[in-house]
Amino acid sequence: MVTELSSTLKTDVWDGASGLLSIYQYAMEAMIGANIYRDVNRTKECIVLLEPLRQGWHDAASQLPVQGAATGTARMNGTLGVG
């Protein structure tokens, strides 16, 4: 997930993007290290670092127009033959 966020971040569009990219890169390195060394503290550090960002993305998504989300759901349900 963090890889996807960093690869789609447009650093030329927003002044704060390079700082956010640095956070993403640090988190990726820390998670890899946590996995290799089975370091629970590194994992917890990543959670503390990334949780506010996750909440921010969640809050932004909740402000999307409901009609657009409902249309996408209806389209998806029709494609899957559900409903």
N, C-alpha and C positions, 0 to 999 in steps of 0.2 A: 504494500500500500504506500509506504513512504517513497519507494522508488518511483511509483506512478506519479505521486504528487510532485516530486522534484523534477521528473522528466517533462512534465507538462507546465511547469512554472515559467511564465514569460518574464524574464528578468529585465527586458527592455521596456516593459509597459508600466511597471510600478517601482518607485524608488526603494521600497522596503523589500523587494523580491530577493535581492542578494543576501540580505540578512536571514530571510526565511529559508533560502536555499542552504545556507550554512547550518541552520538548525536541522534541516532534513538530513544533510550529509553527516553531521555529527551523530544524529540518532541512528542512522544506518550503521555507521562504524561501531557505535556502542552496542547495538543489537547483535551484530556479528560477533563481537568480542564476548558478549554475554552468552551467546550460544556456544562458542568454541570452549570457553572456560567455565561454563555452567555457573555464571556469576549472577546470582539473584539480585544483588545490589545494582548492577548495571541495568538489569531489566526494570527494576523499580525506578531508577533514574530516568529511563526513557518514558515510562508511564507518566511521571511527574512533568516531564518536559513537553510531552505531546498531548496530554489530556486537555489543556486549555485550547490548543489548536483544534482538536477534535470537536470540542464543544462549540467553538466559533464556527466551524464548518456546518455543524448540526443546526445552529441558530440561523445561519444564512440560508440553509436549505428550507427551513421551516417558514421563511418569509417569501418563498416562491409562490406565485399565484396558484390557488387550489384548482382552478379550472384547467390549467396546463397539466398539472399532475394527474387530474382525473381523466383527461383526454388520453394521456400516455398509458394509464392503467387500462382504460377501455380498449385502446388499440392493442395492448399486450394481451388482454383477455381474449379478444377476438382472434388473435393470431394463434393462441394456444387452444382455441376451441372451448374455452371455459366461459360460462355465463351466457 
